[in-house]
Amino acid sequence: MGATPAARPGPRHWSSTLSMVLFPAALWIVLPLWGTHALLITFVILAGAQWLAGEHRWRWALVVLTLLALLAGGQAELGVRLYPVMINLSLALLFLGSLRTTPLIERLARLSEPDLPLEGVRYTRRVTWMWGIFMSFNTVVALVLALHAPLHAWQTWTGALSYALAALLMSGEWLVRQRVRRRAVNA
């Protein structure tokens, strides 16, 4: 059973996935081998790929311009450290901003279940809130670490621990979703 055309991953999906995978790899490989300038240039390339894929063009253009300004101003390390702050802030705004209309998680759920029941709509709204709050929390932690912590502490949080926490949150949400679905079927 193949994916429906609307649900097939396109360039936006692949550029987002690639950036998400390459960010921690870049932190642990590029930074120790070539330093902050090379890492910042890597981030500019990743953000540029997002922009070219049409993924929220104005946000990515702002990220690229900010990173380039920091690089040109001799603040490469600060630019590197602020990259996850900008990404998490963008994601927090994306999730929380979608609550004004159709929540982002509801849109994603409707790709596989177009006739989402009312309980599913309510659930997806709560999950959208949860991810928005998580991304906001991650923004604050990344900012505090970027401005006040040793490089290793910042690197450990932004390149490993925040991803582990997101995976844990995703796994927990999946378990809760299964229970919500069973309850809806049995009702």
C-alpha positions in Angstrom: 0.0 0.0 0.0 1.7 3.2 -1.2 1.5 6.7 0.2 -1.2 8.9 -1.3 0.2 11.7 -3.5 -0.6 14.3 -0.8 1.3 12.2 1.9 4.4 11.6 -0.2 7.5 13.3 1.1 8.6 16.1 -1.1 11.7 18.3 -1.2 10.6 20.3 1.8 10.3 17.1 3.9 13.6 15.8 2.7 15.5 19.1 3.3 14.0 19.3 6.8 14.9 15.7 7.6 18.4 16.1 6.2 19.0 19.3 8.2 17.7 17.6 11.4 20.1 14.7 10.9 23.1 16.8 9.8 22.9 19.3 12.6 24.1 17.0 15.4 26.5 15.3 13.1 28.0 18.7 12.2 28.3 19.6 15.8 30.3 16.5 16.7 32.3 16.3 13.5 32.8 19.7 11.9 33.3 21.7 15.1 36.2 19.7 16.5 37.9 19.2 13.1 37.5 22.6 11.5 36.2 25.0 14.1 33.4 27.4 14.4 33.8 29.2 11.1 33.4 25.9 9.2 30.4 25.0 11.3 28.7 28.3 10.8 29.2 28.0 7.1 27.7 24.5 7.3 24.7 26.0 9.1 24.3 28.7 6.4 24.3 25.9 3.8 21.7 23.9 5.7 19.5 27.0 6.2 20.0 27.9 2.5 18.8 24.4 1.5 15.6 24.9 3.6 15.1 28.3 1.9 15.6 26.8 -1.6 13.1 24.0 -0.8 10.5 26.7 -0.1 10.3 25.9 3.6 9.1 29.1 5.3 11.3 31.2 3.0 11.2 34.4 5.0 12.2 32.7 8.2 15.1 30.9 6.6 16.3 34.0 4.9 16.3 35.7 8.2 18.4 32.8 9.7 20.9 32.9 6.8 21.3 36.7 7.0 21.8 36.6 10.8 24.4 33.8 10.5 26.2 35.6 7.7 26.2 38.8 9.7 27.7 37.1 12.7 30.3 35.4 10.5 31.2 38.7 8.8 31.4 40.4 12.2 33.9 37.9 13.6 31.3 36.3 15.9 31.3 32.8 14.3 31.1 31.0 17.7 28.1 33.1 18.7 26.5 32.4 15.3 27.0 28.7 15.8 25.6 28.8 19.3 22.5 30.8 18.2 21.6 28.6 15.3 19.6 26.1 17.5 18.0 29.0 19.3 16.7 30.4 15.9 15.6 26.9 14.8 13.7 26.1 18.0 12.2 29.6 18.1 11.0 29.2 14.5 9.5 25.8 15.4 7.8 27.1 18.5 6.3 29.9 16.5 5.2 27.5 13.8 3.4 25.1 16.3 1.9 27.8 18.5 1.0 30.1 15.6 -0.9 27.3 13.9 -3.3 27.2 16.9 -4.9 30.3 15.6 -6.3 28.3 12.6 -5.9 24.5 12.0 -3.3 23.2 14.4 -0.2 21.8 12.7 -0.6 18.3 14.2 -4.2 18.2 13.0 -3.0 19.0 9.5 -0.4 16.2 9.7 -3.0 13.8 11.1 -5.4 14.5 8.3 -2.8 13.4 5.7 -3.4 9.8 6.8 -6.9 10.2 8.3 -8.9 12.9 6.4 -12.1 12.3 8.4 -10.5 12.9 11.8 -13.2 12.6 14.5 -13.9 15.4 17.0 -11.9 13.7 19.7 -8.9 13.4 17.3 -9.2 17.1 16.6 -9.1 17.9 20.3 -6.2 15.6 20.8 -4.2 17.1 18.0 -4.7 20.6 19.4 -3.3 19.4 22.7 -0.3 17.8 21.0 0.3 20.9 19.0 0.4 22.9 22.3 2.7 20.3 23.8 5.2 20.6 20.9 5.0 24.4 21.0 5.8 24.4 24.7 8.6 21.9 24.2 10.2 24.0 21.4 9.8 27.2 23.6 11.5 25.4 26.5 14.3 24.2 24.1 14.7 27.8 22.8 15.2 29.2 26.3 17.6 26.4 27.3 19.6 26.7 24.1 19.8 30.5 24.5 20.9 30.4 28.1 23.6 27.8 27.2 24.6 29.8 24.1 25.2 32.9 26.1 26.5 31.6 29.5 27.7 28.0 29.3 31.0 26.4 28.2 31.0 25.1 24.6 30.9 21.5 25.7 27.7 22.0 27.8 26.0 23.8 24.9 27.1 21.1 22.4 25.9 18.3 24.7 22.4 19.9 25.0 21.9 21.0 21.4 23.6 18.0 19.8 22.4 15.2 21.9 20.2 15.8 25.0 17.5 17.9 23.3 17.2 15.3 20.5 16.9 12.5 23.1 14.3 14.5 25.0 12.3 15.1 21.8 12.5 11.4 21.0 11.2 10.6 24.4 8.4 13.1 24.1 7.6 11.6 20.6 7.5 8.1 22.0 5.4 9.0 24.9 3.0 10.9 22.7 2.7 7.8 20.4 1.8 5.6 23.4 -0.9 8.1 24.6 -2.2 8.4 21.0 -2.7 4.6 20.8 -4.7 4.7 24.0 -6.8 7.7 22.8 -7.5 5.8 19.5 -8.5 2.6 21.3 -10.9 4.6 23.6 -12.4 6.3 20.5 -13.0 3.0 18.8 -14.5 1.4 21.9 -16.8 4.4 22.5 
